């Protein structure tokens, strides 16, 4: 049965995150924040020891993802008592610069070090330390452009497992969920100056990163906060709609972690762990573009103007750490430590497979690129017909919770000690 949920404003979605080029991986989950690469021609068979290793560089503790732009590789790590943003040459792994972003965040249950992934936008890099220092750096030199201490400036409270959100650039805005007090849960900053443009909402801070979509010509930013799935206007922070979603771990904290996935033309998938499960929501519009309740680029608030419908809600998929990917009407992701394929419109399980633990997944060239939590790299065909593995090899050791990055035919993977670059297309 479809469940009707009242929300705040008008929508009918078209996904509209600008493509930045298949060769780049400039932010969390790649060009479009969906874990999908546009690259083709990846190797479908590997030698026993895996794809050719191009370089291997010692790094340090942390779970930050890897961003790649203009021949440079960016990530974050901690070494002894210091946390850093680092820039490497994509050709050979040579360090170009490093910037001290904070003191080391120590967390003895999950692991020490930073969690957020740097966002690259032209000449600027944006990064958040595990303890809540937000920086804009010159991407070429590592020089600080501006910064904010989120707890001090906005009253933000650090989550149990550290600040994990990766900043989102939308036009001239930098959008960040910070969990601040007095309508400062979500903040939009001028990306060039760091000036506050607006702040909105009062939710607790979660661990998920936002995505951007366009709704009937109206841009909106989707946040999975600590307690809600929320849509806000990038123009002024107006809350278009929200949907309650709370995940309680064994310690009782708000652990909404995985990034929402858009399902064209009008659905959103969310999934979290600790027995919470997953849901697909459909957004229904009741205002046409020429209705007098709509204006160019903005929608007037109207409680009767929109509804969200639960297409399905189920424990079938629990994305505890890693986000799922979408391919040809099916979602592929880790239900805790089980890799699954489910159909988007029904939540029906098509297949499941073990062997990658609490792993991570991205998609390229019709294939799943999988990294186990212990460093096993795998390649499998993205098909609902069954798990069809094409290749696998051990490429790292220790804890591997960081999702791989793919850019210019090179696959980047890391653990708590090093980063490795692999030739995934056989062209290097």
Secondary structure in CASP SS format (residue, H / E / C, confidence):
PFRMAT SS
TARGET T0000
AUTHOR 0000-0000-0000
METHOD secondary structure of the structure
MODEL  1
X C 1.00
X C 1.00
X E 1.00
X E 1.00
X E 1.00
X E 1.00
X C 1.00
X C 1.00
X C 1.00
X C 1.00
X C 1.00
X C 1.00
X E 1.00
X E 1.00
X C 1.00
X C 1.00
X C 1.00
X C 1.00
X C 1.00
X C 1.00
X C 1.00
X C 1.00
X C 1.00
X C 1.00
X E 1.00
X C 1.00
X C 1.00
X C 1.00
X C 1.00
X C 1.00
X C 1.00
X C 1.00
X C 1.00
X C 1.00
X C 1.00
X E 1.00
X E 1.00
X C 1.00
X C 1.00
X C 1.00
X C 1.00
X C 1.00
X C 1.00
X C 1.00
X C 1.00
X C 1.00
X C 1.00
X C 1.00
X C 1.00
X C 1.00
X C 1.00
X E 1.00
X E 1.00
X E 1.00
X E 1.00
X E 1.00
X E 1.00
X E 1.00
X C 1.00
X C 1.00
X E 1.00
X C 1.00
X C 1.00
X C 1.00
X C 1.00
X C 1.00
X E 1.00
X E 1.00
X E 1.00
X C 1.00
X C 1.00
X E 1.00
X E 1.00
X E 1.00
X E 1.00
X E 1.00
X E 1.00
X E 1.00
X E 1.00
X C 1.00
X C 1.00
X E 1.00
X E 1.00
X E 1.00
X E 1.00
X E 1.00
X E 1.00
X E 1.00
X E 1.00
X C 1.00
X C 1.00
X C 1.00
X C 1.00
X C 1.00
X E 1.00
X E 1.00
X E 1.00
X E 1.00
X E 1.00
X E 1.00
X E 1.00
X E 1.00
X E 1.00
X C 1.00
X C 1.00
X C 1.00
X C 1.00
X C 1.00
X C 1.00
X C 1.00
X C 1.00
X C 1.00
X C 1.00
X C 1.00
X C 1.00
X C 1.00
X C 1.00
X C 1.00
X E 1.00
X E 1.00
X E 1.00
X C 1.00
X C 1.00
X E 1.00
X E 1.00
X E 1.00
X E 1.00
X E 1.00
X C 1.00
X C 1.00
X C 1.00
X C 1.00
X E 1.00
X E 1.00
X E 1.00
X E 1.00
X E 1.00
X E 1.00
X C 1.00
X C 1.00
X C 1.00
X C 1.00
X C 1.00
X E 1.00
X E 1.00
X E 1.00
X E 1.00
X E 1.00
X E 1.00
X H 1.00
X H 1.00
X H 1.00
X H 1.00
X H 1.00
X C 1.00
X C 1.00
X C 1.00
X C 1.00
X C 1.00
X C 1.00
X C 1.00
X C 1.00
X C 1.00
X C 1.00
X C 1.00
X C 1.00
X C 1.00
X E 1.00
X E 1.00
X E 1.00
X C 1.00
X C 1.00
X E 1.00
X E 1.00
X E 1.00
X E 1.00
X E 1.00
X E 1.00
X E 1.00
X E 1.00
X C 1.00
X C 1.00
X C 1.00
X E 1.00
X E 1.00
X E 1.00
X E 1.00
X E 1.00
X E 1.00
X E 1.00
X C 1.00
X C 1.00
X C 1.00
X C 1.00
X C 1.00
X E 1.00
X E 1.00
X E 1.00
X E 1.00
X E 1.00
X C 1.00
X C 1.00
X C 1.00
X C 1.00
X C 1.00
X C 1.00
X C 1.00
X C 1.00
X C 1.00
X C 1.00
X E 1.00
X E 1.00
X E 1.00
X E 1.00
X E 1.00
X C 1.00
X C 1.00
X E 1.00
X E 1.00
X E 1.00
X E 1.00
X E 1.00
X E 1.00
X E 1.00
X C 1.00
X C 1.00
X C 1.00
X E 1.00
X E 1.00
X E 1.00
X E 1.00
X E 1.00
X C 1.00
X C 1.00
X C 1.00
X C 1.00
X C 1.00
X C 1.00
X E 1.00
X E 1.00
X E 1.00
X E 1.00
X E 1.00
X E 1.00
X C 1.00
X C 1.00
X C 1.00
X E 1.00
X C 1.00
X C 1.00
X C 1.00
X C 1.00
X C 1.00
X E 1.00
X C 1.00
X C 1.00
X C 1.00
X C 1.00
X C 1.00
X C 1.00
X E 1.00
X E 1.00
X E 1.00
X C 1.00
X C 1.00
X C 1.00
X E 1.00
X E 1.00
X E 1.00
X E 1.00
X E 1.00
X E 1.00
X C 1.00
X C 1.00
X C 1.00
X C 1.00
X E 1.00
X E 1.00
X E 1.00
X E 1.00
X E 1.00
X E 1.00
X E 1.00
X E 1.00
X E 1.00
X C 1.00
X C 1.00
X C 1.00
X C 1.00
X C 1.00
X C 1.00
X C 1.00
X C 1.00
X E 1.00
X E 1.00
X C 1.00
X C 1.00
X E 1.00
X E 1.00
X C 1.00
X C 1.00
X C 1.00
X C 1.00
X C 1.00
X C 1.00
X E 1.00
X E 1.00
X E 1.00
X E 1.00
X E 1.00
X E 1.00
X E 1.00
X E 1.00
X E 1.00
X C 1.00
X C 1.00
X C 1.00
X C 1.00
X C 1.00
X C 1.00
X C 1.00
X C 1.00
X C 1.00
X C 1.00
X E 1.00
X E 1.00
X E 1.00
X C 1.00
X C 1.00
X E 1.00
X E 1.00
X E 1.00
X E 1.00
X E 1.00
X E 1.00
X C 1.00
X C 1.00
X E 1.00
X E 1.00
X E 1.00
X E 1.00
X E 1.00
X E 1.00
X C 1.00
X C 1.00
X C 1.00
X C 1.00
X C 1.00
X E 1.00
X E 1.00
X E 1.00
X E 1.00
X E 1.00
X C 1.00
X C 1.00
X C 1.00
X C 1.00
X C 1.00
X C 1.00
X E 1.00
X E 1.00
X E 1.00
X E 1.00
X E 1.00
X C 1.00
X C 1.00
X E 1.00
X E 1.00
X E 1.00
X E 1.00
X E 1.00
X C 1.00
X C 1.00
X C 1.00
X C 1.00
X E 1.00
X E 1.00
X E 1.00
X E 1.00
X E 1.00
X E 1.00
X C 1.00
X C 1.00
X C 1.00
X C 1.00
X C 1.00
X C 1.00
X E 1.00
X E 1.00
X E 1.00
X E 1.00
X E 1.00
X E 1.00
X E 1.00
X C 1.00
X C 1.00
X C 1.00
X C 1.00
X C 1.00
X C 1.00
X C 1.00
X C 1.00
X C 1.00
X C 1.00
X E 1.00
X E 1.00
X E 1.00
X C 1.00
X C 1.00
X E 1.00
X E 1.00
X E 1.00
X E 1.00
X E 1.00
X C 1.00
X C 1.00
X C 1.00
X E 1.00
X E 1.00
X E 1.00
X E 1.00
X E 1.00
X E 1.00
X C 1.00
X C 1.00
X C 1.00
X C 1.00
X C 1.00
END
